[in-house]
């Protein structure tokens, strides 16, 4: 419950585009971990594929974050 409140607090501080990417990566991560733990290890290939997809999705995020020194 504390993790969920912390996540909601963190997400409320992020810009809208970053919010969408964070939600997607959070959902992919949790569903894939549950998938790997509940099913058999042969699903590790899909786990790494989703992990790579999330990494590539998060890669351009610094372009959308506000610049720390202004414009």
PDB file of N, CA, C and O in Angstrom:
ATOM      1  N   UNK A   1       0.827  -1.196   0.000  1.00  0.00           N
ATOM      2  CA  UNK A   1       0.000   0.000   0.000  1.00  0.00           C
ATOM      3  C   UNK A   1       0.867   1.254   0.000  1.00  0.00           C
ATOM      4  O   UNK A   1       0.568   2.229  -0.689  1.00  0.00           O
ATOM      5  N   UNK A   2       1.946   1.216   0.783  1.00  0.00           N
ATOM      6  CA  UNK A   2       2.864   2.354   0.819  1.00  0.00           C
ATOM      7  C   UNK A   2       3.514   2.546  -0.542  1.00  0.00           C
ATOM      8  O   UNK A   2       3.714   3.677  -0.985  1.00  0.00           O
ATOM      9  N   UNK A   3       3.850   1.425  -1.216  1.00  0.00           N
ATOM     10  CA  UNK A   3       4.451   1.521  -2.545  1.00  0.00           C
ATOM     11  C   UNK A   3       3.500   2.178  -3.527  1.00  0.00           C
ATOM     12  O   UNK A   3       3.924   2.977  -4.362  1.00  0.00           O
ATOM     13  N   UNK A   4       2.219   1.850  -3.435  1.00  0.00           N
ATOM     14  CA  UNK A   4       1.229   2.431  -4.334  1.00  0.00           C
ATOM     15  C   UNK A   4       1.079   3.926  -4.084  1.00  0.00           C
ATOM     16  O   UNK A   4       0.981   4.703  -5.033  1.00  0.00           O
ATOM     17  N   UNK A   5       1.060   4.340  -2.815  1.00  0.00           N
ATOM     18  CA  UNK A   5       0.958   5.764  -2.495  1.00  0.00           C
ATOM     19  C   UNK A   5       2.195   6.515  -2.974  1.00  0.00           C
ATOM     20  O   UNK A   5       2.086   7.623  -3.499  1.00  0.00           O
ATOM     21  N   UNK A   6       3.371   5.917  -2.794  1.00  0.00           N
ATOM     22  CA  UNK A   6       4.606   6.542  -3.269  1.00  0.00           C
ATOM     23  C   UNK A   6       4.592   6.669  -4.785  1.00  0.00           C
ATOM     24  O   UNK A   6       5.008   7.689  -5.335  1.00  0.00           O
ATOM     25  N   UNK A   7       4.108   5.618  -5.462  1.00  0.00           N
ATOM     26  CA  UNK A   7       4.024   5.650  -6.916  1.00  0.00           C
ATOM     27  C   UNK A   7       3.069   6.744  -7.376  1.00  0.00           C
ATOM     28  O   UNK A   7       3.378   7.471  -8.321  1.00  0.00           O
ATOM     29  N   UNK A   8       1.926   6.874  -6.731  1.00  0.00           N
ATOM     30  CA  UNK A   8       0.969   7.923  -7.098  1.00  0.00           C
ATOM     31  C   UNK A   8       1.546   9.311  -6.845  1.00  0.00           C
ATOM     32  O   UNK A   8       1.330  10.225  -7.641  1.00  0.00           O
ATOM     33  N   UNK A   9       2.273   9.475  -5.752  1.00  0.00           N
ATOM     34  CA  UNK A   9       2.914  10.753  -5.468  1.00  0.00           C
ATOM     35  C   UNK A   9       3.955  11.077  -6.527  1.00  0.00           C
ATOM     36  O   UNK A   9       4.030  12.205  -7.014  1.00  0.00           O
ATOM     37  N   UNK A  10       4.754  10.084  -6.877  1.00  0.00           N
ATOM     38  CA  UNK A  10       5.782  10.271  -7.891  1.00  0.00           C
ATOM     39  C   UNK A  10       5.165  10.618  -9.239  1.00  0.00           C
ATOM     40  O   UNK A  10       5.639  11.518  -9.931  1.00  0.00           O
ATOM     41  N   UNK A  11       4.107   9.903  -9.610  1.00  0.00           N
ATOM     42  CA  UNK A  11       3.466  10.142 -10.898  1.00  0.00           C
ATOM     43  C   UNK A  11       2.781  11.500 -10.956  1.00  0.00           C
ATOM     44  O   UNK A  11       2.671  12.085 -12.033  1.00  0.00           O
ATOM     45  N   UNK A  12       2.322  12.012  -9.825  1.00  0.00           N
ATOM     46  CA  UNK A  12       1.663  13.319  -9.822  1.00  0.00           C
ATOM     47  C   UNK A  12       2.658  14.448 -10.070  1.00  0.00           C
ATOM     48  O   UNK A  12       2.264  15.553 -10.443  1.00  0.00           O
ATOM     49  N   UNK A  13       3.947  14.175  -9.864  1.00  0.00           N
ATOM     50  CA  UNK A  13       4.970  15.200 -10.054  1.00  0.00           C
ATOM     51  C   UNK A  13       5.572  15.196 -11.458  1.00  0.00           C
ATOM     52  O   UNK A  13       6.365  16.076 -11.792  1.00  0.00           O
ATOM     53  N   UNK A  14       5.204  14.214 -12.281  1.00  0.00           N
ATOM     54  CA  UNK A  14       5.816  14.077 -13.590  1.00  0.00           C
ATOM     55  C   UNK A  14       4.998  14.784 -14.663  1.00  0.00           C
ATOM     56  O   UNK A  14       3.787  14.941 -14.512  1.00  0.00           O
ATOM     57  N   UNK A  15       5.648  15.212 -15.750  1.00  0.00           N
ATOM     58  CA  UNK A  15       4.908  15.775 -16.882  1.00  0.00           C
ATOM     59  C   UNK A  15       3.994  14.721 -17.509  1.00  0.00           C
ATOM     60  O   UNK A  15       4.233  13.526 -17.336  1.00  0.00           O
ATOM     61  N   UNK A  16       2.961  15.136 -18.228  1.00  0.00           N
ATOM     62  CA  UNK A  16       1.973  14.177 -18.752  1.00  0.00           C
ATOM     63  C   UNK A  16       2.550  13.090 -19.657  1.00  0.00           C
ATOM     64  O   UNK A  16       2.153  11.930 -19.541  1.00  0.00           O
ATOM     65  N   UNK A  17       3.466  13.431 -20.543  1.00  0.00           N
ATOM     66  CA  UNK A  17       4.036  12.423 -21.435  1.00  0.00           C
ATOM     67  C   UNK A  17       4.859  11.410 -20.648  1.00  0.00           C
ATOM     68  O   UNK A  17       4.798  10.208 -20.906  1.00  0.00           O
ATOM     69  N   UNK A  18       5.613  11.900 -19.706  1.00  0.00           N
ATOM     70  CA  UNK A  18       6.403  11.023 -18.846  1.00  0.00           C
ATOM     71  C   UNK A  18       5.484  10.140 -18.006  1.00  0.00           C
ATOM     72  O   UNK A  18       5.804   8.987 -17.718  1.00  0.00           O
ATOM     73  N   UNK A  19       4.343  10.697 -17.619  1.00  0.00           N
ATOM     74  CA  UNK A  19       3.355   9.935 -16.856  1.00  0.00           C
ATOM     75  C   UNK A  19       2.858   8.731 -17.646  1.00  0.00           C
ATOM     76  O   UNK A  19       2.750   7.633 -17.101  1.00  0.00           O
ATOM     77  N   UNK A  20       2.558   8.930 -18.919  1.00  0.00           N
ATOM     78  CA  UNK A  20       2.074   7.837 -19.766  1.00  0.00           C
ATOM     79  C   UNK A  20       3.143   6.756 -19.899  1.00  0.00           C
ATOM     80  O   UNK A  20       2.839   5.570 -19.773  1.00  0.00           O
ATOM     81  N   UNK A  21       4.379   7.148 -20.151  1.00  0.00           N
ATOM     82  CA  UNK A  21       5.469   6.185 -20.306  1.00  0.00           C
ATOM     83  C   UNK A  21       5.720   5.438 -18.996  1.00  0.00           C
ATOM     84  O   UNK A  21       5.974   4.233 -19.003  1.00  0.00           O
ATOM     85  N   UNK A  22       5.650   6.150 -17.884  1.00  0.00           N
ATOM     86  CA  UNK A  22       5.867   5.502 -16.584  1.00  0.00           C
ATOM     87  C   UNK A  22       4.780   4.471 -16.292  1.00  0.00           C
ATOM     88  O   UNK A  22       5.074   3.386 -15.791  1.00  0.00           O
ATOM     89  N   UNK A  23       3.538   4.799 -16.599  1.00  0.00           N
ATOM     90  CA  UNK A  23       2.439   3.854 -16.371  1.00  0.00           C
ATOM     91  C   UNK A  23       2.605   2.621 -17.246  1.00  0.00           C
ATOM     92  O   UNK A  23       2.432   1.496 -16.777  1.00  0.00           O
ATOM     93  N   UNK A  24       2.942   2.826 -18.520  1.00  0.00           N
ATOM     94  CA  UNK A  24       3.114   1.691 -19.428  1.00  0.00           C
ATOM     95  C   UNK A  24       4.246   0.779 -18.972  1.00  0.00           C
ATOM     96  O   UNK A  24       4.095  -0.442 -18.953  1.00  0.00           O
ATOM     97  N   UNK A  25       5.381   1.372 -18.605  1.00  0.00           N
ATOM     98  CA  UNK A  25       6.515   0.548 -18.188  1.00  0.00           C
ATOM     99  C   UNK A  25       6.215  -0.159 -16.862  1.00  0.00           C
ATOM    100  O   UNK A  25       6.642  -1.295 -16.656  1.00  0.00           O
ATOM    101  N   UNK A  26       5.479   0.511 -15.961  1.00  0.00           N
ATOM    102  CA  UNK A  26       5.088  -0.112 -14.694  1.00  0.00           C
ATOM    103  C   UNK A  26       4.206  -1.328 -14.943  1.00  0.00           C
ATOM    104  O   UNK A  26       4.413  -2.384 -14.345  1.00  0.00           O
ATOM    105  N   UNK A  27       3.220  -1.179 -15.827  1.00  0.00           N
ATOM    106  CA  UNK A  27       2.314  -2.289 -16.132  1.00  0.00           C
ATOM    107  C   UNK A  27       3.053  -3.433 -16.816  1.00  0.00           C
ATOM    108  O   UNK A  27       2.861  -4.597 -16.465  1.00  0.00           O
ATOM    109  N   UNK A  28       3.904  -3.102 -17.800  1.00  0.00           N
ATOM    110  CA  UNK A  28       4.664  -4.146 -18.488  1.00  0.00           C
ATOM    111  C   UNK A  28       5.543  -4.901 -17.502  1.00  0.00           C
ATOM    112  O   UNK A  28       5.609  -6.130 -17.537  1.00  0.00           O
ATOM    113  N   UNK A  29       6.224  -4.162 -16.617  1.00  0.00           N
ATOM    114  CA  UNK A  29       7.136  -4.794 -15.668  1.00  0.00           C
ATOM    115  C   UNK A  29       6.386  -5.749 -14.742  1.00  0.00           C
ATOM    116  O   UNK A  29       6.803  -6.892 -14.559  1.00  0.00           O
ATOM    117  N   UNK A  30       5.282  -5.285 -14.160  1.00  0.00           N
ATOM    118  CA  UNK A  30       4.574  -6.120 -13.193  1.00  0.00           C
ATOM    119  C   UNK A  30       3.897  -7.314 -13.843  1.00  0.00           C
ATOM    120  O   UNK A  30       3.917  -8.411 -13.286  1.00  0.00           O
ATOM    121  N   UNK A  31       3.297  -7.121 -15.014  1.00  0.00           N
ATOM    122  CA  UNK A  31       2.645  -8.251 -15.667  1.00  0.00           C
ATOM    123  C   UNK A  31       3.666  -9.269 -16.159  1.00  0.00           C
ATOM    124  O   UNK A  31       3.410 -10.471 -16.099  1.00  0.00           O
ATOM    125  N   UNK A  32       4.810  -8.815 -16.639  1.00  0.00           N
ATOM    126  CA  UNK A  32       5.817  -9.753 -17.129  1.00  0.00           C
ATOM    127  C   UNK A  32       6.484 -10.504 -15.979  1.00  0.00           C
ATOM    128  O   UNK A  32       6.771 -11.693 -16.116  1.00  0.00           O
ATOM    129  N   UNK A  33       6.738  -9.844 -14.851  1.00  0.00           N
ATOM    130  CA  UNK A  33       7.316 -10.540 -13.701  1.00  0.00           C
ATOM    131  C   UNK A  33       6.345 -11.603 -13.200  1.00  0.00           C
ATOM    132  O   UNK A  33       6.753 -12.720 -12.885  1.00  0.00           O
ATOM    133  N   UNK A  34       5.056 -11.257 -13.125  1.00  0.00           N
ATOM    134  CA  UNK A  34       4.058 -12.241 -12.699  1.00  0.00           C
ATOM    135  C   UNK A  34       3.983 -13.388 -13.700  1.00  0.00           C
ATOM    136  O   UNK A  34       3.825 -14.545 -13.312  1.00  0.00           O
ATOM    137  N   UNK A  35       4.096 -13.072 -14.976  1.00  0.00           N
ATOM    138  CA  UNK A  35       4.041 -14.087 -16.027  1.00  0.00           C
ATOM    139  C   UNK A  35       5.210 -15.064 -15.882  1.00  0.00           C
ATOM    140  O   UNK A  35       5.027 -16.278 -15.972  1.00  0.00           O
ATOM    141  N   UNK A  36       6.409 -14.528 -15.658  1.00  0.00           N
ATOM    142  CA  UNK A  36       7.601 -15.378 -15.539  1.00  0.00           C
ATOM    143  C   UNK A  36       7.548 -16.208 -14.259  1.00  0.00           C
ATOM    144  O   UNK A  36       7.928 -17.379 -14.266  1.00  0.00           O
ATOM    145  N   UNK A  37       7.080 -15.614 -13.161  1.00  0.00           N
ATOM    146  CA  UNK A  37       7.059 -16.341 -11.893  1.00  0.00           C
ATOM    147  C   UNK A  37       5.968 -17.404 -11.847  1.00  0.00           C
ATOM    148  O   UNK A  37       6.168 -18.471 -11.267  1.00  0.00           O
ATOM    149  N   UNK A  38       4.819 -17.123 -12.450  1.00  0.00           N
ATOM    150  CA  UNK A  38       3.701 -18.059 -12.359  1.00  0.00           C
ATOM    151  C   UNK A  38       3.756 -19.151 -13.419  1.00  0.00           C
ATOM    152  O   UNK A  38       3.263 -20.258 -13.200  1.00  0.00           O
ATOM    153  N   UNK A  39       4.346 -18.849 -14.550  1.00  0.00           N
ATOM    154  CA  UNK A  39       4.408 -19.841 -15.619  1.00  0.00           C
ATOM    155  C   UNK A  39       5.795 -20.467 -15.647  1.00  0.00           C
ATOM    156  O   UNK A  39       6.489 -20.470 -14.630  1.00  0.00           O
ATOM    157  N   UNK A  40       6.201 -20.984 -16.766  1.00  0.00           N
ATOM    158  CA  UNK A  40       7.471 -21.708 -16.823  1.00  0.00           C
ATOM    159  C   UNK A  40       8.606 -20.807 -17.313  1.00  0.00           C
ATOM    160  O   UNK A  40       8.348 -19.771 -17.926  1.00  0.00           O
ATOM    161  N   UNK A  41       9.856 -21.188 -17.052  1.00  0.00           N
ATOM    162  CA  UNK A  41      11.002 -20.361 -17.442  1.00  0.00           C
ATOM    163  C   UNK A  41      11.165 -20.178 -18.951  1.00  0.00           C
ATOM    164  O   UNK A  41      11.934 -19.317 -19.376  1.00  0.00           O
ATOM    165  N   UNK A  42      10.467 -20.959 -19.768  1.00  0.00           N
ATOM    166  CA  UNK A  42      10.615 -20.770 -21.215  1.00  0.00           C
ATOM    167  C   UNK A  42      10.014 -19.436 -21.662  1.00  0.00           C
ATOM    168  O   UNK A  42      10.227 -19.013 -22.799  1.00  0.00           O
ATOM    169  N   UNK A  43       9.266 -18.773 -20.779  1.00  0.00           N
ATOM    170  CA  UNK A  43       8.721 -17.463 -21.120  1.00  0.00           C
ATOM    171  C   UNK A  43       9.728 -16.342 -20.870  1.00  0.00           C
ATOM    172  O   UNK A  43       9.396 -15.167 -21.026  1.00  0.00           O
ATOM    173  N   UNK A  44      10.957 -16.698 -20.484  1.00  0.00           N
ATOM    174  CA  UNK A  44      11.975 -15.671 -20.255  1.00  0.00           C
ATOM    175  C   UNK A  44      12.282 -14.887 -21.520  1.00  0.00           C
ATOM    176  O   UNK A  44      12.647 -13.714 -21.446  1.00  0.00           O
ATOM    177  N   UNK A  45      12.138 -15.521 -22.685  1.00  0.00           N
ATOM    178  CA  UNK A  45      12.399 -14.802 -23.933  1.00  0.00           C
ATOM    179  C   UNK A  45      11.452 -13.616 -24.061  1.00  0.00           C
ATOM    180  O   UNK A  45      11.877 -12.511 -24.399  1.00  0.00           O
ATOM    181  N   UNK A  46      10.163 -13.843 -23.790  1.00  0.00           N
ATOM    182  CA  UNK A  46       9.209 -12.740 -23.879  1.00  0.00           C
ATOM    183  C   UNK A  46       9.484 -11.708 -22.783  1.00  0.00           C
ATOM    184  O   UNK A  46       9.265 -10.515 -22.988  1.00  0.00           O
ATOM    185  N   UNK A  47       9.964 -12.163 -21.620  1.00  0.00           N
ATOM    186  CA  UNK A  47      10.286 -11.232 -20.537  1.00  0.00           C
ATOM    187  C   UNK A  47      11.396 -10.279 -20.971  1.00  0.00           C
ATOM    188  O   UNK A  47      11.293  -9.072 -20.754  1.00  0.00           O
ATOM    189  N   UNK A  48      12.456 -10.808 -21.580  1.00  0.00           N
ATOM    190  CA  UNK A  48      13.550  -9.953 -22.020  1.00  0.00           C
ATOM    191  C   UNK A  48      13.130  -9.070 -23.187  1.00  0.00           C
ATOM    192  O   UNK A  48      13.619  -7.948 -23.322  1.00  0.00           O
ATOM    193  N   UNK A  49      12.232  -9.562 -24.028  1.00  0.00           N
ATOM    194  CA  UNK A  49      11.742  -8.745 -25.137  1.00  0.00           C
ATOM    195  C   UNK A  49      10.962  -7.548 -24.606  1.00  0.00           C
ATOM    196  O   UNK A  49      11.154  -6.427 -25.080  1.00  0.00           O
ATOM    197  N   UNK A  50      10.085  -7.770 -23.630  1.00  0.00           N
ATOM    198  CA  UNK A  50       9.322  -6.671 -23.045  1.00  0.00           C
ATOM    199  C   UNK A  50      10.251  -5.718 -22.292  1.00  0.00           C
ATOM    200  O   UNK A  50      10.061  -4.502 -22.331  1.00  0.00           O
ATOM    201  N   UNK A  51      11.258  -6.270 -21.604  1.00  0.00           N
ATOM    202  CA  UNK A  51      12.222  -5.425 -20.905  1.00  0.00           C
ATOM    203  C   UNK A  51      12.986  -4.533 -21.865  1.00  0.00           C
ATOM    204  O   UNK A  51      13.212  -3.357 -21.578  1.00  0.00           O
ATOM    205  N   UNK A  52      13.385  -5.083 -23.002  1.00  0.00           N
ATOM    206  CA  UNK A  52      14.077  -4.293 -24.014  1.00  0.00           C
ATOM    207  C   UNK A  52      13.156  -3.221 -24.576  1.00  0.00           C
ATOM    208  O   UNK A  52      13.587  -2.090 -24.804  1.00  0.00           O
ATOM    209  N   UNK A  53      11.889  -3.567 -24.803  1.00  0.00           N
ATOM    210  CA  UNK A  53      10.917  -2.598 -25.297  1.00  0.00           C
ATOM    211  C   UNK A  53      10.759  -1.440 -24.308  1.00  0.00           C
ATOM    212  O   UNK A  53      10.718  -0.278 -24.711  1.00  0.00           O
ATOM    213  N   UNK A  54      10.671  -1.760 -23.012  1.00  0.00           N
ATOM    214  CA  UNK A  54      10.530  -0.714 -21.991  1.00  0.00           C
ATOM    215  C   UNK A  54      11.776   0.161 -21.938  1.00  0.00           C
ATOM    216  O   UNK A  54      11.678   1.378 -21.779  1.00  0.00           O
ATOM    217  N   UNK A  55      12.951  -0.459 -22.071  1.00  0.00           N
ATOM    218  CA  UNK A  55      14.195   0.310 -22.064  1.00  0.00           C
ATOM    219  C   UNK A  55      14.234   1.279 -23.240  1.00  0.00           C
ATOM    220  O   UNK A  55      14.591   2.445 -23.075  1.00  0.00           O
ATOM    221  N   UNK A  56      13.866   0.799 -24.428  1.00  0.00           N
ATOM    222  CA  UNK A  56      13.862   1.664 -25.603  1.00  0.00           C
ATOM    223  C   UNK A  56      12.797   2.750 -25.488  1.00  0.00           C
ATOM    224  O   UNK A  56      12.966   3.850 -26.014  1.00  0.00           O
ATOM    225  N   UNK A  57      11.703   2.439 -24.799  1.00  0.00           N
ATOM    226  CA  UNK A  57      10.645   3.421 -24.601  1.00  0.00           C
ATOM    227  C   UNK A  57      11.099   4.521 -23.646  1.00  0.00           C
ATOM    228  O   UNK A  57      10.740   5.686 -23.819  1.00  0.00           O
ATOM    229  N   UNK A  58      11.893   4.148 -22.634  1.00  0.00           N
ATOM    230  CA  UNK A  58      12.358   5.120 -21.650  1.00  0.00           C
ATOM    231  C   UNK A  58      13.599   5.883 -22.107  1.00  0.00           C
ATOM    232  O   UNK A  58      13.960   6.891 -21.500  1.00  0.00           O
ATOM    233  N   UNK A  59      14.254   5.418 -23.166  1.00  0.00           N
ATOM    234  CA  UNK A  59      15.501   6.032 -23.622  1.00  0.00           C
ATOM    235  C   UNK A  59      15.353   7.510 -24.000  1.00  0.00           C
ATOM    236  O   UNK A  59      16.198   8.311 -23.600  1.00  0.00           O
ATOM    237  N   UNK A  60      14.307   7.913 -24.762  1.00  0.00           N
ATOM    238  CA  UNK A  60      14.212   9.329 -25.157  1.00  0.00           C
ATOM    239  C   UNK A  60      13.620  10.239 -24.086  1.00  0.00           C
ATOM    240  O   UNK A  60      13.373  11.410 -24.371  1.00  0.00           O
ATOM    241  N   UNK A  61      13.381   9.758 -22.873  1.00  0.00           N
ATOM    242  CA  UNK A  61      12.736  10.586 -21.855  1.00  0.00           C
ATOM    243  C   UNK A  61      13.473  11.886 -21.536  1.00  0.00           C
ATOM    244  O   UNK A  61      12.811  12.899 -21.312  1.00  0.00           O
ATOM    245  N   UNK A  62      14.814  11.914 -21.503  1.00  0.00           N
ATOM    246  CA  UNK A  62      15.473  13.195 -21.208  1.00  0.00           C
ATOM    247  C   UNK A  62      15.111  14.296 -22.197  1.00  0.00           C
ATOM    248  O   UNK A  62      15.232  15.474 -21.862  1.00  0.00           O
ATOM    249  N   UNK A  63      14.673  13.949 -23.402  1.00  0.00           N
ATOM    250  CA  UNK A  63      14.268  14.965 -24.370  1.00  0.00           C
ATOM    251  C   UNK A  63      12.997  15.680 -23.936  1.00  0.00           C
ATOM    252  O   UNK A  63      12.772  16.828 -24.322  1.00  0.00           O
ATOM    253  N   UNK A  64      12.160  15.016 -23.136  1.00  0.00           N
ATOM    254  CA  UNK A  64      10.875  15.588 -22.746  1.00  0.00           C
ATOM    255  C   UNK A  64      10.893  16.198 -21.346  1.00  0.00           C
ATOM    256  O   UNK A  64       9.937  16.860 -20.944  1.00  0.00           O
ATOM    257  N   UNK A  65      11.973  15.976 -20.610  1.00  0.00           N
ATOM    258  CA  UNK A  65      12.053  16.542 -19.268  1.00  0.00           C
ATOM    259  C   UNK A  65      12.429  18.017 -19.351  1.00  0.00           C
ATOM    260  O   UNK A  65      13.143  18.418 -20.270  1.00  0.00           O
ATOM    261  N   UNK A  66      11.960  18.830 -18.407  1.00  0.00           N
ATOM    262  CA  UNK A  66      12.345  20.251 -18.424  1.00  0.00           C
ATOM    263  C   UNK A  66      13.844  20.401 -18.179  1.00  0.00           C
ATOM    264  O   UNK A  66      14.434  19.662 -17.392  1.00  0.00           O
ATOM    265  N   UNK A  67      14.444  21.360 -18.859  1.00  0.00           N
ATOM    266  CA  UNK A  67      15.879  21.592 -18.705  1.00  0.00           C
ATOM    267  C   UNK A  67      16.139  22.208 -17.337  1.00  0.00           C
ATOM    268  O   UNK A  67      15.440  23.144 -16.947  1.00  0.00           O
ATOM    269  N   UNK A  68      17.138  21.702 -16.589  1.00  0.00           N
ATOM    270  CA  UNK A  68      17.356  22.197 -15.222  1.00  0.00           C
ATOM    271  C   UNK A  68      17.798  23.655 -15.149  1.00  0.00           C
ATOM    272  O   UNK A  68      17.622  24.301 -14.116  1.00  0.00           O
ATOM    273  N   UNK A  69      18.373  24.183 -16.238  1.00  0.00           N
ATOM    274  CA  UNK A  69      18.892  25.551 -16.206  1.00  0.00           C
ATOM    275  C   UNK A  69      18.002  26.522 -16.967  1.00  0.00           C
ATOM    276  O   UNK A  69      18.421  27.648 -17.238  1.00  0.00           O
ATOM    277  N   UNK A  70      16.803  26.123 -17.314  1.00  0.00           N
ATOM    278  CA  UNK A  70      15.905  26.999 -18.061  1.00  0.00           C
ATOM    279  C   UNK A  70      16.210  26.945 -19.541  1.00  0.00           C
ATOM    280  O   UNK A  70      17.018  26.132 -19.991  1.00  0.00           O
ATOM    281  N   UNK A  71      15.561  27.814 -20.295  1.00  0.00           N
ATOM    282  CA  UNK A  71      15.752  27.779 -21.760  1.00  0.00           C
ATOM    283  C   UNK A  71      16.863  28.711 -22.188  1.00  0.00           C
ATOM    284  O   UNK A  71      17.162  28.810 -23.378  1.00  0.00           O
TER     285      UNK A  71
END
